[in-house]
Amino acid sequence: MSHIDPTRAQFDLFKGLNRDETCEMLNLVKLRDHAAYPEGHALYDQGLSGAEAYARYGAESGPVLARVGGTILWRGAFRCTLIGPEGEDWDHVFIARYPSAHAFMAMVKDPDYARAVIHRQAGVATSRLIRNAPTETGDVFG
């Protein structure tokens, strides 16, 4: 099963949480080999890879991320899954930080973001987007 956009229930749960707290979103992204733009889109038959489509998404959505006060807090290069489903591997692993869930909502409602997200939808095979709130760090697990 592919996970590219949130379901209505997932989005409603997100919106029901505290919107004033800092919002850190863990992103796990697996790209398609070939971008899947909808028929009729200008890039439909251009032969772009999923990576090329996702790069367009990043370039076009980056200014919106900055405009709402968001930033990429951490980025890593996936190596392997030690505990978890076999066969899941990720092309992009990162944490985006927003000053609040209000800022995240402002981003996804921004007209420039709405135009950029088509590239994400075309390039992504499956993904996970997991909302977190920052907590204190320390020297022990748990």
N, C-alpha and C positions, 0 to 999 in steps of 0.2 A: 504494500500500500504506500502510496506517495503522499507526503505531507509538504505542501507548498504554501498554502494560505490557511489561516485559522478557521476553524468551524465557528458558527454563530455561538454555540455554547462556550467554546474556549474564549472567544472574544468577550462575551458577557461576563465570564469569570474574571478575566483580566480587568475589565472596567469596574467590577464590583470591589476590587481591592483598593487599599489606600492610595489615592492618586497624588498625594503630597510628598510621599517618601521618594528617596532616590531609587531609580529603577535601573537595575543592571540585567541586561539580557544576554544569556549564553546562547550563542549561535553555532549550530553544527550544520554545515551545508555540503551536500553531495551534488555535483554538477552532472548534467546530461552530457553525453558525448557530442550531440548535435542539438543546437538551440531549437526550440519548438515554439516559434512565434505563431500567433493565430493567422489563419488565412485572411488575406486582405491587408495585413500589416506590411509596411514598407520593407521590412527585413525578412519577411516570410520565406522567400526563396533565395536568400543571399548566402546560404551555406555556412553560417556562423556556428562556431562551437558553443557549448554551454559556457565555457570559460570566457569566451569573447562577449557573450551576452551578459554574463555576471559582471564583467569588468565595466561594461556600459552602465549597468545598474549602479555600481560603486561610484563611477565618475559623475553620474547625474544626481544621485541621492546624497552624495557627500556634502554639497553645499547646504542642503536642507538639514542634514544631521547637525552641521555646525550652527546653522541659524537657530535651531531650537536649544542649543547649548549642549548637544551630545558630543561624545568622543568615543574613540575606540580605546578602551582601558587596557586590554590585553589581547594579543594575537599569538597563536602557536601553530606549529607545523605538525599535523597529525602523524603519528608513527604506528600505533597499534591500539587495539582495545584489549586490556588485560582482564577486565571483568565487564561483561555485557554481551549482547547478542553477537554471535559470530557473523562475519560478513559485512558488518557496518564499518565503513571507512568514510572519512570526511575530507573534502578538498579545502574547506575553510573552517577554522575553529577560532572564535573570538568572542570577547565580551564587549558589548556596547553599553556605555553608561549615559543615562539621561538624568538631568537634575530632578526630574519627577516623572510620574506616569502621565501627567498633563503634557509634558514636553514630548513624550513618545506619541501621544494621541495627536498633538499638533503636527508632528512630522507625518503621520500616516494620512492625515486629512489635508495636507498641503498639496495644492495642484501640481507643483513641480515634482513632488514625490509620486503622485498618482501617475504622472507620465513616465517616471523612471521605473516603477515597479513592474511594468510589462517586461522589462529585460530580466528581472529576477525570475518572474514566472516562466519565461522562455528558457532560461539557463539552468534552473534548479530541477534536479530529479527528485530529491527529497530533502527535508531539513528538520531541525528541531530548534525551537525558539522558546527558551525557558526563562521566565521572569524570576528575578531574585532581588532581595533587598540586602544591602551590605550589612555585615555584622562585624563584631570585633574579631581580630585575628589573634593567634597565640602560638604556643609551642606544642600543643597537643591536639589530637583529633577529637572531634565531638564537642 
